[in-house]
Amino acid sequence: MRGINTQTRKIRQQVFEEVAKAAYNSNENDVDVSHALEEIPYKITPSDVPRYRDSIWRERAIAAERVRLAMGLSLRPLDRPVHITEGFEDSNIAEKYYEPPLMQVIPSACDMCEDNKVEVSNMCHGCVAHPCMEVCPKDAVSMVNGKAFIDQDKCIKCGKCIAICPYSAIIRQVRPCSLACGIDAIESDEHGRARINEEKCVSCGMCMASCPFGAIADKSQIFQMIRAMRQGDEVIAEIAPAFEGQFGTDITPAQIKSALQDCGFNDVYEVALGADIGAVSEAHHYVKEVVNGDLPFLLTSCCPSWSMLAKKFFPETIDSISQELTPMVATARSIKKKHPNAKVVFIGPCAAKKLEASRRTVRSDVDFVITFEELSAIFKAKNIDFNKYEKGRSMHDATGAGRGYAVAGGVAHAIEQCINEYYPGTDVKIEHAEGLEECKKMLLLAKAGKKDGCMIEGMGCPGGCVAGVGTVVPIANAKAAVAKSVKESTDKIPPKDLLEIELN
């Protein structure tokens, strides 16, 4: 459901918008801000008639949890009464605020979907052949009132009845969030509600994007970021290359930059600059380490979910993961060399970047991370009208290669272009995988020695960054907008000495 403006997305947008308004309207009186936050659930459900759930009380309880997550706070405990704003003093700051975990299941919003249950639908014709009965190895299928019936106590979920039914009347019920998770991190609690196994989760957010009840949500830093602007800090945005087309097909980078400045940002840079730096670095790395035989293969590192997957489940590949700075971090460091006192905000399509920015093992230089979805709500909170801004490119920090990082295969293609330019005649073996399930298969093949000599790009989201959970528009539209940006870029690939240029 990425890129579709569903009711669950509209609710999220409204919560983010109201939290952003509270932050912009904040002053020295914390009581007023706290009161504004407490009012949000009543703005979501303003009357006595529920819009989405079985009661207004449930709707407001769920909205209250969304407000807490939007403030970076954890969900309230289920065993004692707690105000929406409990813990507000800790989050009412102009610094990064984050209480792990990032992804959380809102218990009151979860519909306790059936998970991995085989059952007969109303498409059953009660046919004379009843092959479903004949192939079942456990005699779990019988005929009841002229229709097939499955005894759940006997069923082993082998799927033989599903495969043989001539009417496709037997189906497997799978929880949508579980189906979307490529690493089986979705489990069930004692009540049948979804639960995220934090030991497995890599925070790609596909479960959040797939839940039709909006029961899974991530935490936000928009309140703290806006507070930093309000107190007069120098706040600079770095925007990921997937931004093309996110805020309207005819909205240009110049208009987005002007809108960001009207929201309180002092300046705006392209993260594609950091992607260019990464492409140059990894091109040199591939030739020196892989082609020369020191490493069996090289794994890209720009997607945090892909990197976390490799480190958690395939620790033997750690030495092959690129040690180059990710585009987000490389761009932030470039910005802070010019603006040492600035706070840098990464704006992109990815929820997992919120964790990357908080890693203690690498100094990220990123102070806040927000998604395009959150930025869209900020634009609404500030009543941004793009029509009043002059159209144009305005941002000229990067090349087509770096801007192409936004789509699946774009990272590997950029590196391949650089290798062909810098090291003519080098045989380049490129592989890429998108979606965690395919990424796991790729890493298994690499572990087995079947991808030796390869540059392997992994993307946690099927489709690449343009398909991240924080995107706003349909994936196909975003992909086309990025392709247009790449084609229209003045420079196609970065110079070989870009690293030296940036260092100096």
C-alpha positions in Angstrom: 0.0 0.0 0.0 3.0 2.3 -0.4 2.2 5.4 -2.3 -1.6 5.0 -1.9 -3.5 7.6 0.1 -5.4 5.2 2.3 -7.5 6.1 5.4 -4.7 4.9 7.7 -2.2 7.1 5.9 -4.6 10.1 6.2 -4.9 9.5 9.9 -1.1 9.4 10.3 -0.8 12.6 8.2 -3.3 14.3 10.5 -1.5 13.3 13.6 1.9 14.5 12.2 0.3 17.7 11.0 -1.2 18.5 14.5 2.1 17.6 16.3 4.0 19.9 13.9 1.5 22.7 14.6 2.0 22.2 18.3 5.7 22.4 17.8 5.6 25.6 15.7 3.1 27.3 18.0 5.1 26.3 21.1 6.4 28.9 23.5 7.8 29.0 27.0 4.6 27.7 28.4 4.8 23.9 28.2 1.3 23.5 29.6 -0.2 25.0 26.4 1.8 22.6 24.2 0.9 19.6 26.4 -2.8 20.6 26.2 -2.6 20.9 22.4 -1.2 17.4 22.2 -3.9 16.0 24.5 -6.5 17.5 22.1 -5.3 15.7 19.0 -7.3 12.5 19.5 -10.5 14.6 19.7 -9.6 16.3 16.4 -9.1 12.9 14.8 -12.6 11.8 16.0 -14.5 15.0 16.6 -18.0 13.6 17.0 -19.8 10.8 18.9 -19.9 8.7 15.8 -16.8 6.6 15.1 -15.4 6.7 11.6 -13.1 3.7 11.4 -13.5 1.5 14.5 -16.3 0.1 16.6 -16.3 3.0 19.1 -15.0 6.5 19.5 -13.2 5.4 22.6 -11.1 2.9 20.7 -10.4 5.4 17.9 -9.3 8.0 20.4 -7.1 5.5 22.3 -5.4 4.5 19.1 -4.9 8.2 18.0 -3.4 8.9 21.4 -0.8 6.2 20.9 0.0 7.7 17.5 0.6 11.1 19.1 3.1 9.5 21.5 5.0 7.8 18.7 5.0 11.1 16.7 6.6 12.6 19.8 9.3 9.9 19.8 7.7 8.4 23.0 6.9 4.7 23.6 3.4 3.3 23.8 1.6 3.5 27.1 1.5 0.4 29.3 -1.7 -1.6 29.2 -1.9 -2.2 32.9 -2.2 1.3 34.4 -3.6 4.7 33.5 -1.2 7.0 31.8 -1.7 10.5 30.2 -0.9 10.9 26.5 1.8 13.3 27.4 3.5 11.3 30.2 7.2 11.7 29.5 6.6 14.9 27.6 9.3 16.7 29.6 12.0 14.4 28.2 10.8 14.8 24.6 10.1 18.5 24.7 13.6 19.4 23.6 15.5 20.7 20.6 17.7 17.7 20.4 17.3 14.2 18.9 15.0 12.2 21.1 14.6 8.5 20.6 13.3 5.7 22.9 13.8 2.2 21.3 12.4 0.3 19.6 11.7 2.2 16.4 8.8 0.1 15.1 6.0 -0.7 17.4 2.6 -2.5 17.3 -0.3 -0.5 18.7 -2.2 -3.2 20.6 -5.6 -1.5 20.5 -5.3 -1.1 16.7 -4.2 -4.7 15.9 -7.1 -6.8 14.4 -5.5 -10.1 15.5 -5.5 -11.4 11.9 -5.4 -15.1 11.3 -1.8 -16.2 10.6 -1.0 -19.2 8.5 -4.5 -20.8 8.6 -5.8 -22.9 5.7 -9.6 -22.7 5.3 -12.3 -23.2 2.7 -13.9 -20.1 1.1 -17.5 -19.7 -0.2 -16.1 -20.6 -3.7 -16.4 -24.3 -2.8 -18.8 -26.2 -5.1 -18.9 -29.3 -3.0 -17.7 -31.3 -6.1 -18.1 -35.0 -6.4 -14.4 -35.6 -6.9 -13.5 -33.7 -3.7 -9.7 -34.1 -4.5 -8.9 -32.0 -1.4 -10.0 -34.9 0.8 -8.1 -37.5 -1.2 -4.7 -35.6 -1.1 -4.8 -34.6 2.6 -2.2 -36.7 4.5 -3.9 -36.2 7.9 -7.6 -36.7 6.9 -8.2 -33.1 8.0 -10.7 -32.4 5.1 -14.2 -33.7 5.2 -17.6 -32.8 3.6 -20.0 -30.9 5.9 -23.4 -29.7 4.6 -22.2 -30.3 1.0 -19.0 -28.2 1.3 -15.4 -29.0 2.2 -14.5 -28.4 5.8 -11.0 -28.3 7.4 -10.4 -29.6 10.9 -7.8 -27.1 12.2 -6.7 -29.5 14.9 -5.6 -32.0 12.3 -4.4 -29.6 9.5 -0.6 -29.4 9.1 -0.9 -26.6 6.6 1.0 -28.6 3.9 -1.0 -26.8 1.2 -1.8 -29.9 -0.9 -5.6 -29.2 -0.8 -4.9 -25.6 -1.9 -2.9 -26.8 -4.9 -5.4 -29.3 -6.1 -8.7 -27.5 -5.7 -10.2 -26.9 -9.2 -12.0 -23.8 -8.1 -9.2 -22.2 -6.0 -11.7 -22.4 -3.1 -9.2 -23.2 -0.4 -7.0 -20.4 0.7 -4.2 -19.8 3.2 -4.8 -16.9 5.5 -1.6 -15.0 6.3 -1.3 -11.9 8.4 -0.4 -9.1 6.0 2.4 -7.7 8.1 3.9 -11.2 8.4 3.6 -11.8 4.7 5.4 -8.5 4.0 8.3 -9.3 6.4 11.1 -11.0 4.5 12.9 -12.2 7.7 10.0 -13.7 9.7 10.2 -11.0 12.4 6.5 -10.9 13.0 5.2 -13.1 15.7 2.0 -13.3 17.9 1.5 -12.5 21.5 -0.6 -14.5 23.9 -3.8 -12.7 22.7 -3.1 -13.3 19.0 -1.9 -9.7 18.3 1.1 -9.1 16.1 4.4 -8.7 17.9 7.8 -7.7 16.4 10.8 -9.8 17.3 13.4 -7.1 17.9 16.2 -9.6 17.6 15.3 -10.2 14.0 13.8 -6.8 12.9 15.9 -4.6 10.6 13.4 -1.7 10.7 12.6 -1.7 7.0 9.0 -0.9 7.8 7.4 -3.1 5.3 5.1 -4.5 8.0 4.0 -0.9 8.8 3.2 -0.2 5.1 1.3 -3.5 4.7 -1.0 -3.4 7.8 -4.5 -2.4 6.6 -5.4 -1.4 10.2 -2.5 1.0 10.7 -1.5 -1.0 13.8 2.2 -0.7 13.2 3.9 2.7 13.4 7.4 4.1 13.7 8.6 6.9 15.9 9.2 10.5 14.7 11.5 13.4 15.5 9.5 16.2 13.9 8.6 17.8 17.2 12.2 18.1 18.4 13.4 19.2 15.0 10.9 22.0 14.8 11.8 23.0 18.4 15.4 23.4 17.3 14.2 25.8 14.5 12.1 27.7 17.0 14.9 28.3 19.4 17.0 29.8 16.6 19.4 26.9 15.8 21.0 26.8 12.3 19.1 23.8 10.8 20.2 22.4 7.4 18.3 19.8 5.4 19.9 17.1 3.3 17.3 15.6 1.0 17.5 12.1 -0.5 17.4 11.7 -4.3 14.1 9.9 -4.0 12.4 13.3 -3.4 11.8 13.8 -7.1 8.1 13.7 -7.7 7.1 13.2 -4.1 5.3 16.5 -3.7 3.7 16.8 -7.1 4.6 15.9 -10.7 5.2 19.5 -11.6 6.9 20.6 -8.4 10.6 21.3 -9.0 13.6 21.1 -6.7 13.8 24.9 -6.5 10.2 25.0 -5.2 10.9 22.3 -2.7 14.0 24.2 -1.5 12.0 27.4 -1.1 9.3 25.6 0.8 11.8 24.0 3.1 13.3 27.4 3.8 9.9 28.8 4.6 9.5 25.9 7.1 12.6 27.1 9.0 15.5 25.3 7.3 18.5 27.6 6.7 19.7 25.7 3.6 19.2 22.5 1.6 21.7 20.0 0.1 21.3 17.0 -2.1 22.1 13.6 -0.5 23.0 12.5 -4.0 26.3 14.3 -3.3 27.1 11.7 -0.7 25.9 9.0 -3.2 28.5 10.3 -5.6 31.2 10.1 -3.0 30.1 6.6 -2.2 30.1 5.6 -5.9 33.6 6.8 -6.3 34.8 5.1 -3.1 33.2 1.8 -3.8 34.4 1.8 -7.4 38.0 2.1 -6.2 37.2 -0.4 -3.4 35.9 -3.0 -5.8 38.8 -2.8 -8.1 41.5 -2.9 -5.4 39.8 -5.4 -3.1 37.6 -7.7 -5.2 39.2 -7.7 -8.6 42.6 -8.2 -7.0 41.3 -11.1 -5.0 41.5 -9.7 -1.4 37.7 -10.0 -0.9 35.4 -12.6 -2.5 32.7 -10.0 -3.2 31.7 -6.5 -2.1 28.3 -5.7 -0.5 27.0 -2.1 -0.8 26.2 -0.4 2.5 23.9 2.5 1.7 20.6 0.6 2.7 20.7 0.2 6.5 18.1 -2.6 6.5 20.3 -4.6 4.0 23.4 -3.9 6.1 21.6 -5.0 9.3 20.3 -8.1 7.6 23.9 -9.1 6.6 25.3 -8.4 10.0 22.6 -10.1 12.0 22.0 -13.2 9.9 25.2 -13.6 7.9 28.0 -12.4 10.2 30.6 -14.2 8.1 30.0 -11.5 5.4 30.8 -8.5 7.6 34.3 -8.1 6.1 32.8 -7.8 2.7 30.3 -5.1 3.6 31.6 -1.8 2.3 33.1 0.4 5.0 32.5 3.6 3.0 30.2 6.2 4.5 26.6 6.0 3.5 25.3 8.9 1.3 23.4 10.3 4.3 26.5 10.4 6.5 28.9 11.5 3.8 26.6 14.4 2.9 26.2 15.4 6.6 29.9 15.5 7.1 30.4 17.6 4.1 27.7 20.0 5.4 29.3 20.2 8.9 32.7 21.1 7.5 31.0 24.2 6.1 28.6 24.7 8.9 30.2 23.2 12.0 27.5 24.5 14.4 24.5 23.5 12.3 22.0 20.7 13.0 21.6 18.4 10.0 18.3 16.9 9.1 18.1 13.9 6.7 14.8 13.9 4.7 14.1 10.7 2.9 11.9 7.7 2.2 13.4 5.4 4.8 12.4 4.6 8.4 15.6 2.6 9.0 17.7 5.7 8.5 16.4 6.9 11.9 18.3 4.0 13.5 21.4 4.6 11.3 21.6 8.2 12.5 21.5 7.0 16.1 24.3 4.4 15.7 27.0 4.9 18.3 29.6 2.9 16.3 29.8 5.5 13.6 29.6 9.3 14.1 26.8 10.0 11.7 26.7 13.9 12.0 22.9 13.6 11.4 20.9 15.3 14.1 17.4 14.4 13.0 15.8 12.1 10.4 12.3 12.7 9.0 10.5 11.0 6.1 8.8 12.5 3.1 5.5 11.5 4.7 6.4 13.5 7.8 7.6 16.4 5.7 4.4 16.5 3.7 2.5 16.9 7.0 4.9 19.8 8.0 4.1 21.5 4.7 0.4 21.3 5.5 1.0 22.6 9.0 2.8 25.6 7.5 0.2 26.1 4.7 2.8 25.8 2.0 1.6 26.8 -1.4 4.2 25.6 -4.0 2.6 27.8 -6.7 4.1 30.9 -5.1 7.7 29.7 -5.6 9.7 30.0 -8.8 10.3 26.8 -10.6 13.8 25.5 -11.4 16.6 23.1 -10.5 18.4 25.3 -7.9 20.3 22.3 -6.3 23.4 21.4 -8.2 25.3 19.3 -5.7 25.3 16.0 -7.5 25.5 14.0 -10.7 23.1 11.7 -12.5 24.9 8.7 -11.0 24.2 9.8 -7.4 20.6 10.7 -8.1 20.1 7.3 -9.6 20.7 5.7 -6.2 17.0 6.2 -5.4 15.9 3.2 -7.5 16.7 -0.5 -7.2 19.8 -1.3 -9.3 20.8 2.4 -9.3 23.6 2.0 -6.8 25.3 -0.9 -8.6 24.8 0.9 -12.0 26.5 4.1 -10.6 29.4 2.1 -9.3 29.7 0.2 -12.6 29.7 3.5 -14.6 32.5 4.8 -12.4 34.6 1.7 -12.7 34.2 1.7 -16.5 35.3 5.4 -16.6 38.2 5.1 -14.1 39.5 1.6 -14.9 38.7 1.0 -18.6 38.7 -2.7 -19.5 37.9 -4.0 -16.0 35.5 -6.9 -16.0 32.7 -5.8 -13.6 30.2 -8.4 -12.2 27.1 -6.7 -10.9 24.3 -8.3 -8.9 21.4 -6.7 -7.1 18.5 -7.8 -4.8 15.5 -5.9 -3.6 13.2 -6.9 -0.8 14.5 -8.7 2.3 13.5 -12.1 1.1 15.4 -11.8 -2.1 18.3 -10.2 -0.2 18.5 -13.2 2.1 18.7 -15.5 -1.0 21.4 -13.4 -2.4 23.5 -13.5 0.8 23.0 -17.3 1.0 24.4 -17.6 -2.6 27.3 -15.3 -1.7 28.0 -17.3 1.5 28.1 -20.5 -0.7 30.7 -19.0 -2.9 28.4 -18.5 -5.9 28.8 -14.7 -6.2 32.6 -14.4 -5.9 33.9 -11.5 -7.8 30.6 -9.6 -7.7 29.6 -6.2 -6.6 26.3 -6.9 -4.8 23.7 -4.2 -4.2 21.0 -4.9 -1.7 17.8 -2.9 -1.1 15.5 -3.7 1.8 12.4 -2.3 0.0 11.2 -3.9 -3.2 11.8 -1.2 -5.8 14.6 0.6 -3.9 14.4 3.9 -2.0 11.5 5.2 -4.1 9.5 2.3 -2.5 10.4 3.1 1.1 7.7 3.3 3.8 8.1 7.1 4.1 7.3 7.8 0.5 4.1 9.7 -0.6 3.5 8.8 -4.3 3.0 5.5 -6.2 6.3 3.7 -6.8 6.0 3.8 -10.6 5.5 7.6 -10.6 8.5 8.1 -8.2 10.7 5.9 -10.4 9.8 7.8 -13.5 10.5 11.2 -11.8 14.0 9.9 -10.6 14.8 8.7 -14.2 13.9 12.1 -15.5 16.2 13.8 -13.0 19.1 11.4 -13.9 18.6 12.1 -17.6 18.5 15.8 -17.1 21.6 16.0 -14.9 24.4 18.1 -16.4 27.1 15.7 -15.1 26.5 12.0 -15.5 29.2 10.6 -13.2 31.4 12.2 -10.5 35.1 12.9 -11.1 37.6 10.3 -10.0 39.2 12.7 -7.5 35.9 13.7 -5.9 37.1 12.4 -2.5 40.1 14.7 -2.6 37.9 17.6 -3.7 35.5 17.1 -0.8 38.3 16.6 1.8 39.9 19.9 0.7 
